[in-house]
Amino acid sequence: MISPASTSLFKNPSLLRLYLLLIPGSLIVSAAMGYDSSLMNGIQGVDRWQNYFNHPQGSLLGIMNAILPLGAVFGTIPAAWLSDHHGRRWAMAVGDVIVILSTVIQTARINTPMYMASRFLIGLGITIASSSAPMLAAELAHPESRTTLTSMYNTLWYLGATWTTYGTYRINSEWSWRLPTALQALPAIINLVGLWFLPESPRWLVGQDRHDEARAILIKYHANGDQDSAFVAAEFEEIRTALQLELAVSRSWKELVETKANRHRTFLVICCAFFPQWSGNGLVIWNMVVAMTGANLVNRVGRRPLFVVATSCMLAGMIAWTITGSVFARTKSEATGAGILTCVIFFASSYNICWNPLAVAYPVEILPFNIRAKGIALLMGSIKGASFFNQFVNPIGLKNLGWKYYIVYCVWLCIVLITVFFMFLETKNRSLEEISQVFEKYSESPSEKKLETTDIECIEHQRKEKE
């Protein structure tokens, strides 16, 4: 893909406008996930909530916490179906409506079963919305800024997680927990409004044979309205050619494992779901600043170097954390306690600079169009499934094993590092369609033909022949 002379947002105001619209129209969904996922941790410390639900504990409290990620797992299949058949925007809208209606139920005067049912539905709705949100951002973005944009998507999780119950615990009424509960609907409402100002994915439109609409979107945003843009001509032809090949094969769920290339992709998607969730991220609180830094590093250093170096640092940090934890358990030394804090900060920073931005961005770009919706739905469902597991296992492990529980994560991180080094492929400086070529050498299917990179001169030659 030949890039235009300049992709400066100031020289292309239409592209700047698109990216600003993507904040409420797509990226805010990640903040909604952060808010929803962190809400229970916040309101459990509110006395009015405890009194209203008769101080739940044990398995009941565990189910009340875990029911949201369980609903998210069940949202996987409808998320993929809606996105494939009705488009990215409509899928997100359906998810938003489910979240809004469920929030109304959860905020009202309810009993425990209604509360749990509403949390289940919120999990289902947020998965439907969050499965399409990063895809829409990636498929609308200019190729040169796509990775930065999609990497920033997951980092905004913290934007939502930071504000749960902020200030409301001081309210001397049931609104101390009802208000933060009601605010779950706010990101969904903002997203629902923002969607109407965003265009549909041009790749989805091409898949529906709505070529003129797709071309018009690319011209408007990637070429600032230039009808004769050679770059857009090449970009559109590449999308059309790639989708023609990809859509010639089945679009069923079995396509995720139908070929060796797709099995490789699906394996990496599952890795991106479980590796960060089961590598110790549930043991500490992360920070948004380092995650944003990682989002901006992705295009500069590449995916593989970032994965390998960051995971190596996470392993080193976890080993140091385990050692200092064992010393502190024996000595209760204040200096050792400070050493543990240093290890935690180092580990958290290493995680955030890589796995937070790339856990979603990498799967979005390695999946071809025909399985992208299903693959991302699988990713989101798997993330919540891993989170569901964490919420039960981590407290038990820490309570029964203490510092020895960290040894499990040291072993796990060794497995993660080996897998990353041998299985994760570099995708730097490639369009979504060109990335498919990286995986084609693993393909055993004759239907998965290698896509030739579109060339501007070839496009111009074809035009002259038609004239």
C-alpha positions as CSV (number, residue, x, y, z in Angstrom):
1,M,0.0,0.0,0.0
2,I,1.5,3.3,-1.1
3,S,0.8,6.1,1.5
4,P,-0.2,9.6,0.6
5,A,2.3,12.4,0.8
6,S,1.0,13.5,4.2
7,T,-1.3,12.0,6.8
8,S,-1.1,15.0,9.2
9,L,-4.4,15.5,10.9
10,F,-4.0,19.3,10.5
11,K,-3.6,18.9,6.7
12,N,-6.5,16.4,6.6
13,P,-9.3,17.9,8.7
14,S,-11.7,15.1,7.7
15,L,-9.5,12.5,9.2
16,L,-9.1,14.6,12.4
17,R,-12.9,14.8,12.5
18,L,-13.2,11.1,12.1
19,Y,-10.9,10.4,15.0
20,L,-12.7,12.8,17.2
21,L,-16.0,11.1,16.4
22,L,-14.5,7.7,17.2
23,I,-14.0,8.8,20.8
24,P,-17.7,8.8,21.7
25,G,-18.6,6.5,18.8
26,S,-16.2,3.6,19.6
27,L,-13.4,4.1,22.1
28,I,-15.7,5.1,25.0
29,V,-17.0,1.5,25.0
30,S,-13.7,0.4,26.6
31,A,-14.3,3.0,29.4
32,A,-17.7,1.5,29.9
33,M,-16.1,-1.9,30.3
34,G,-13.8,-0.5,32.9
35,Y,-16.6,1.1,34.8
36,D,-18.8,-2.0,34.7
37,S,-16.0,-4.3,35.7
38,S,-14.9,-2.2,38.7
39,L,-18.3,-1.1,40.0
40,M,-18.8,-4.1,42.3
41,N,-15.4,-3.6,44.0
42,G,-16.4,0.0,44.7
43,I,-19.9,-0.4,46.0
44,Q,-19.1,-3.3,48.2
45,G,-17.4,-0.8,50.5
46,V,-20.6,1.3,50.7
47,D,-22.5,0.6,53.9
48,R,-25.9,1.4,52.4
49,W,-25.3,-1.3,49.7
50,Q,-24.3,-3.8,52.3
51,N,-27.4,-3.1,54.4
52,Y,-29.7,-3.2,51.4
53,F,-28.5,-6.7,50.4
54,N,-28.1,-8.0,53.9
55,H,-24.3,-8.1,53.9
56,P,-23.8,-10.8,51.3
57,Q,-20.7,-13.0,51.7
58,G,-19.3,-16.3,50.6
59,S,-20.6,-17.9,47.5
60,L,-23.5,-15.4,47.1
61,L,-21.0,-12.5,47.0
62,G,-18.8,-14.4,44.6
63,I,-21.7,-15.0,42.3
64,M,-22.8,-11.4,42.5
65,N,-19.3,-10.4,41.4
66,A,-18.8,-13.0,38.7
67,I,-22.3,-12.9,37.1
68,L,-21.3,-10.0,34.8
69,P,-18.3,-11.8,33.2
70,L,-20.5,-14.8,32.9
71,G,-23.1,-12.8,31.0
72,A,-20.3,-11.5,28.8
73,V,-19.4,-15.1,27.8
74,F,-22.9,-15.7,26.7
75,G,-22.8,-12.6,24.6
76,T,-20.1,-14.0,22.4
77,I,-22.3,-15.6,19.7
78,P,-25.0,-12.8,19.3
79,A,-22.1,-10.3,19.2
80,A,-20.5,-12.0,16.2
81,W,-23.9,-12.6,14.4
82,L,-25.1,-9.0,14.8
83,S,-21.7,-7.5,13.6
84,D,-21.5,-9.8,10.6
85,H,-25.2,-9.5,9.5
86,H,-26.2,-6.0,10.5
87,G,-22.9,-4.1,10.7
88,R,-20.6,-2.8,13.4
89,R,-22.7,0.3,14.2
90,W,-26.0,-1.6,14.7
91,A,-24.3,-4.3,16.8
92,M,-22.9,-1.6,19.1
93,A,-26.3,0.1,19.3
94,V,-28.0,-3.1,20.3
95,G,-25.4,-3.7,23.0
96,D,-25.8,-0.1,24.3
97,V,-29.6,-0.5,24.5
98,I,-29.2,-3.7,26.5
99,V,-26.8,-2.0,28.9
100,I,-29.1,1.0,29.4
101,L,-32.3,-1.1,30.0
102,S,-30.4,-3.4,32.4
103,T,-29.0,-0.4,34.3
104,V,-32.5,0.9,34.8
105,I,-33.5,-2.5,36.4
106,Q,-30.3,-2.6,38.5
107,T,-30.8,1.0,39.8
108,A,-34.5,0.5,40.7
109,R,-35.8,-0.9,44.0
110,I,-35.0,-4.5,43.4
111,N,-34.2,-7.8,45.2
112,T,-31.1,-9.9,44.9
113,P,-32.2,-12.1,42.0
114,M,-33.2,-9.0,39.9
115,Y,-29.9,-7.4,40.7
116,M,-28.0,-10.5,39.5
117,A,-30.1,-10.8,36.4
118,S,-29.4,-7.2,35.5
119,R,-25.7,-7.6,35.9
120,F,-25.8,-10.7,33.7
121,L,-27.6,-8.7,31.0
122,I,-25.1,-5.8,31.3
123,G,-22.3,-8.3,30.8
124,L,-24.1,-9.7,27.7
125,G,-24.7,-6.1,26.3
126,I,-21.2,-4.9,26.9
127,T,-19.7,-7.8,25.1
128,I,-21.9,-7.2,22.0
129,A,-20.9,-3.5,22.0
130,S,-17.2,-4.1,22.8
131,S,-16.8,-6.8,20.2
132,S,-17.7,-4.3,17.4
133,A,-16.1,-1.2,18.8
134,P,-12.4,-1.9,18.1
135,M,-13.3,-3.4,14.7
136,L,-15.1,-0.3,13.7
137,A,-12.2,1.9,14.8
138,A,-9.6,-0.3,13.0
139,E,-11.7,-0.6,9.8
140,L,-12.3,3.2,9.6
141,A,-8.8,4.3,10.6
142,H,-6.1,5.3,8.1
143,P,-3.6,2.5,7.8
144,E,-0.7,4.6,9.2
145,S,-2.5,5.5,12.4
146,R,-4.6,2.3,12.8
147,T,-2.4,0.6,15.3
148,T,-2.1,3.7,17.6
149,L,-5.8,4.2,17.6
150,T,-6.8,0.6,18.3
151,S,-4.0,0.3,20.9
152,M,-5.5,3.3,22.8
153,Y,-8.9,1.5,22.8
154,N,-8.1,-0.9,25.6
155,T,-6.1,1.7,27.7
156,L,-9.3,3.7,28.1
157,W,-10.5,0.9,30.4
158,Y,-8.9,2.8,33.2
159,L,-10.9,6.0,32.4
160,G,-14.0,4.1,33.4
161,A,-12.5,2.1,36.3
162,T,-11.1,5.2,38.0
163,W,-14.5,6.9,38.7
164,T,-16.6,4.1,40.3
165,T,-18.2,5.4,43.5
166,Y,-16.0,8.5,43.4
167,G,-17.5,10.8,46.0
168,T,-20.8,9.0,46.3
169,Y,-19.9,7.0,49.4
170,R,-20.4,10.3,51.3
171,I,-24.1,10.4,50.4
172,N,-26.2,9.5,53.4
173,S,-28.9,7.5,51.5
174,E,-29.3,4.6,49.1
175,W,-28.1,6.9,46.3
176,S,-24.6,6.3,47.6
177,W,-24.8,3.0,45.6
178,R,-27.7,3.7,43.3
179,L,-26.1,6.7,41.7
180,P,-22.8,5.0,40.6
181,T,-25.0,2.1,39.5
182,A,-27.1,4.4,37.3
183,L,-24.0,5.9,35.8
184,Q,-23.3,2.6,34.1
185,A,-25.7,3.8,31.5
186,L,-23.9,7.1,30.8
187,P,-21.1,5.7,28.5
188,A,-23.7,3.6,26.7
189,I,-25.9,6.7,26.1
190,I,-22.9,8.7,24.9
191,N,-21.9,5.9,22.6
192,L,-25.4,5.4,21.2
193,V,-25.5,9.1,20.3
194,G,-22.0,9.1,18.9
195,L,-22.8,6.2,16.6
196,W,-25.2,8.2,14.5
197,F,-22.4,10.6,13.5
198,L,-20.0,7.8,12.5
199,P,-20.0,6.0,9.1
200,E,-20.3,2.3,8.8
201,S,-17.1,0.2,8.3
202,P,-16.1,0.5,4.6
203,R,-14.9,-3.1,4.7
204,W,-18.3,-4.3,6.0
205,L,-20.0,-2.3,3.2
206,V,-17.8,-3.9,0.6
207,G,-18.7,-7.3,2.0
208,Q,-22.4,-6.3,1.4
209,D,-21.6,-5.3,-2.2
210,R,-22.2,-1.6,-1.3
211,H,-19.0,-0.5,-3.0
212,D,-20.0,3.1,-3.8
213,E,-20.8,3.8,-0.2
214,A,-17.5,2.3,1.0
215,R,-15.5,4.2,-1.6
216,A,-17.2,7.5,-0.6
217,I,-16.2,7.0,3.0
218,L,-12.6,6.3,2.1
219,I,-12.5,9.4,-0.1
220,K,-14.1,11.6,2.5
221,Y,-11.9,10.6,5.4
222,H,-8.6,9.2,4.0
223,A,-8.3,11.6,1.1
224,N,-10.0,14.7,2.5
225,G,-12.6,14.5,-0.3
226,D,-10.2,14.1,-3.2
227,Q,-12.2,12.1,-5.7
228,D,-9.0,11.3,-7.8
229,S,-6.8,10.2,-4.9
230,A,-4.5,7.4,-6.1
231,F,-4.1,6.2,-2.5
232,V,-7.8,5.7,-2.0
233,A,-8.0,3.9,-5.3
234,A,-5.3,1.5,-4.2
235,E,-6.7,1.1,-0.7
236,F,-10.2,0.3,-2.1
237,E,-8.9,-2.1,-4.6
238,E,-6.9,-3.9,-1.9
239,I,-10.0,-4.2,0.3
240,R,-12.2,-5.4,-2.5
241,T,-9.7,-8.0,-3.7
242,A,-9.0,-9.3,-0.2
243,L,-12.7,-9.6,0.7
244,Q,-13.5,-11.3,-2.6
245,L,-11.0,-14.1,-1.6
246,E,-12.0,-14.2,2.1
247,L,-15.7,-14.3,1.5
248,A,-15.4,-17.1,-1.0
249,V,-15.0,-19.5,1.9
250,S,-17.3,-20.3,4.8
251,R,-18.2,-17.7,7.4
252,S,-19.3,-20.2,10.0
253,W,-17.6,-20.6,13.4
254,K,-15.7,-23.6,12.2
255,E,-13.8,-21.3,9.9
256,L,-11.8,-20.2,13.0
257,V,-10.1,-23.6,13.0
258,E,-10.7,-24.7,9.3
259,T,-7.2,-24.0,8.1
260,K,-3.7,-24.0,9.6
261,A,-3.4,-20.2,9.2
262,N,-6.8,-19.6,11.0
263,R,-5.9,-22.1,13.7
264,H,-2.8,-20.0,14.3
265,R,-4.8,-16.8,14.4
266,T,-7.4,-18.2,16.7
267,F,-4.6,-19.6,19.0
268,L,-3.1,-16.1,19.2
269,V,-6.5,-14.5,19.9
270,I,-7.0,-16.9,22.9
271,C,-3.5,-16.1,24.0
272,C,-4.3,-12.4,24.0
273,A,-7.3,-13.1,26.2
274,F,-5.8,-15.4,28.8
275,F,-2.1,-14.4,28.9
276,P,-2.7,-10.9,30.3
277,Q,-5.6,-12.0,32.6
278,W,-3.6,-14.9,34.1
279,S,-0.2,-13.3,34.3
280,G,-0.8,-11.5,37.6
281,N,-2.8,-8.5,36.4
282,G,-5.6,-9.4,38.9
283,L,-3.1,-9.0,41.8
284,V,-2.4,-5.2,41.4
285,I,-4.0,-2.0,40.2
286,W,-2.7,-0.7,36.9
287,N,-2.2,2.8,35.6
288,M,-3.4,4.5,32.5
289,V,-0.3,6.7,31.8
290,V,2.0,3.7,31.1
291,A,-0.6,2.0,29.0
292,M,-1.0,5.2,26.8
293,T,2.8,5.3,26.4
294,G,2.7,1.7,25.2
295,A,0.0,2.5,22.7
296,N,2.2,5.1,21.2
297,L,5.3,2.8,21.1
298,V,3.6,0.0,19.1
299,N,4.2,1.5,15.7
300,R,7.7,2.6,16.5
301,V,9.2,-0.6,17.9
302,G,6.8,-3.2,16.5
303,R,4.6,-5.9,18.1
304,R,7.1,-8.7,18.6
305,P,9.8,-6.7,20.3
306,L,7.3,-5.1,22.6
307,F,5.7,-8.5,23.5
308,V,9.0,-10.2,24.1
309,V,10.7,-7.4,26.1
310,A,7.7,-6.6,28.2
311,T,6.9,-10.2,29.0
312,S,10.5,-10.8,30.0
313,C,10.4,-7.8,32.3
314,M,7.1,-9.1,33.7
315,L,8.7,-12.4,34.5
316,A,11.7,-10.7,36.1
317,G,9.5,-8.5,38.1
318,M,7.3,-11.4,39.3
319,I,10.4,-13.5,40.3
320,A,11.7,-10.5,42.3
321,W,8.3,-10.0,43.8
322,T,8.1,-13.6,44.8
323,I,11.6,-13.5,46.4
324,T,11.0,-10.3,48.3
325,G,7.5,-11.6,49.4
326,S,9.1,-14.7,50.9
327,V,11.7,-12.6,52.8
328,F,9.0,-10.3,54.0
329,A,6.9,-13.2,55.3
330,R,9.8,-14.2,57.5
331,T,11.2,-10.9,58.6
332,K,8.4,-8.3,58.3
333,S,11.2,-5.9,57.4
334,E,10.1,-2.4,56.3
335,A,12.9,-2.3,53.8
336,T,11.7,-5.5,52.2
337,G,8.1,-4.1,52.1
338,A,9.5,-1.2,50.1
339,G,11.2,-3.7,47.8
340,I,7.9,-5.5,47.2
341,L,6.3,-2.1,46.2
342,T,9.1,-1.5,43.7
343,C,8.6,-5.0,42.2
344,V,4.9,-4.4,41.9
345,I,5.4,-1.0,40.1
346,F,8.0,-2.6,37.7
347,F,5.7,-5.5,37.0
348,A,2.6,-3.3,36.5
349,S,4.5,-0.9,34.2
350,S,5.8,-3.8,32.1
351,Y,2.3,-5.2,31.7
352,N,0.7,-1.9,30.8
353,I,3.3,-0.9,28.2
354,C,2.5,-3.9,26.1
355,W,-0.4,-6.2,27.1
356,N,-2.9,-3.6,27.9
357,P,-2.8,-1.8,24.5
358,L,-2.1,-4.9,22.4
359,A,-4.4,-7.4,24.0
360,V,-7.2,-6.1,21.7
361,A,-5.3,-4.2,19.0
362,Y,-3.2,-7.3,17.9
363,P,-6.2,-9.7,17.5
364,V,-8.1,-7.0,15.5
365,E,-5.4,-6.7,12.9
366,I,-4.4,-10.4,12.5
367,L,-7.9,-11.6,11.9
368,P,-9.1,-11.5,8.2
369,F,-12.5,-9.9,7.6
370,N,-14.5,-13.1,7.2
371,I,-13.7,-14.3,10.7
372,R,-12.9,-10.9,12.4
373,A,-16.3,-10.5,14.1
374,K,-16.3,-14.1,15.4
375,G,-12.7,-13.8,16.5
376,I,-13.1,-10.6,18.4
377,A,-16.3,-11.9,20.0
378,L,-14.3,-15.0,21.1
379,L,-11.6,-12.7,22.4
380,M,-14.1,-10.6,24.5
381,G,-15.8,-13.7,25.8
382,S,-12.5,-15.3,26.7
383,I,-11.3,-12.2,28.5
384,K,-14.4,-12.2,30.7
385,G,-14.1,-16.0,31.1
386,A,-10.6,-15.6,32.4
387,S,-11.7,-12.7,34.7
388,F,-14.5,-14.9,36.0
389,F,-11.9,-17.5,36.9
390,N,-9.6,-14.9,38.5
391,Q,-12.3,-13.6,40.8
392,F,-12.7,-17.0,42.4
393,V,-9.2,-18.4,42.3
394,N,-6.9,-15.4,43.2
395,P,-8.5,-14.7,46.7
396,I,-8.3,-18.4,47.6
397,G,-4.8,-18.8,46.4
398,L,-3.5,-15.8,48.2
399,K,-5.3,-16.7,51.4
400,N,-4.0,-20.3,51.5
401,L,-0.6,-20.0,49.9
402,G,0.5,-16.4,50.6
403,W,3.7,-15.5,48.7
404,K,4.0,-19.0,47.4
405,Y,1.0,-18.4,45.2
406,Y,3.2,-16.0,43.1
407,I,5.3,-19.0,42.0
408,V,2.4,-20.2,39.9
409,Y,2.6,-16.9,38.0
410,C,6.3,-17.2,37.5
411,V,5.8,-20.6,35.8
412,W,2.9,-19.3,33.8
413,L,5.0,-16.3,32.6
414,C,7.7,-18.6,31.4
415,I,5.1,-20.4,29.2
416,V,3.8,-17.0,28.0
417,L,7.3,-15.8,27.1
418,I,8.1,-19.0,25.1
419,T,4.8,-18.8,23.3
420,V,5.2,-15.1,22.4
421,F,8.8,-15.7,21.1
422,F,7.9,-18.6,18.8
423,M,4.3,-18.0,17.8
424,F,3.6,-14.2,17.7
425,L,4.3,-12.7,14.3
426,E,5.2,-9.2,13.4
427,T,2.6,-7.0,11.7
428,K,4.3,-3.6,11.7
429,N,3.7,-1.2,8.8
430,R,1.1,-3.3,7.1
431,S,-2.6,-2.7,6.2
432,L,-5.3,-5.0,7.5
433,E,-5.3,-6.8,4.1
434,E,-1.6,-7.1,3.9
435,I,-1.3,-8.6,7.4
436,S,-3.2,-11.7,6.0
437,Q,-0.2,-12.4,3.9
438,V,2.0,-12.8,7.0
439,F,-0.1,-15.9,8.0
440,E,-0.6,-17.4,4.5
441,K,2.6,-19.4,4.7
442,Y,0.8,-21.5,7.4
443,S,-2.2,-22.1,5.2
444,E,-3.1,-25.5,3.8
445,S,-6.3,-24.4,2.0
446,P,-6.1,-23.7,-1.7
447,S,-9.0,-21.3,-1.3
448,E,-6.7,-19.1,0.9
449,K,-4.8,-17.6,-2.0
450,K,-2.0,-15.1,-1.4
451,L,-3.2,-11.5,-1.9
452,E,-1.0,-9.5,-4.1
453,T,-0.1,-6.1,-2.8
454,T,-2.1,-3.5,-4.7
455,D,0.1,-1.1,-6.6
456,I,-0.8,2.4,-7.7
457,E,0.7,1.9,-11.2
458,C,-1.4,-1.3,-11.6
459,I,-4.6,0.6,-10.7
460,E,-3.8,3.4,-13.1
461,H,-3.0,0.9,-15.9
462,Q,-6.4,-0.8,-15.3
463,R,-8.1,2.6,-15.5
464,K,-6.5,3.3,-18.9
465,E,-7.5,-0.1,-20.3
466,K,-11.1,0.6,-19.3
467,E,-11.0,4.0,-21.0
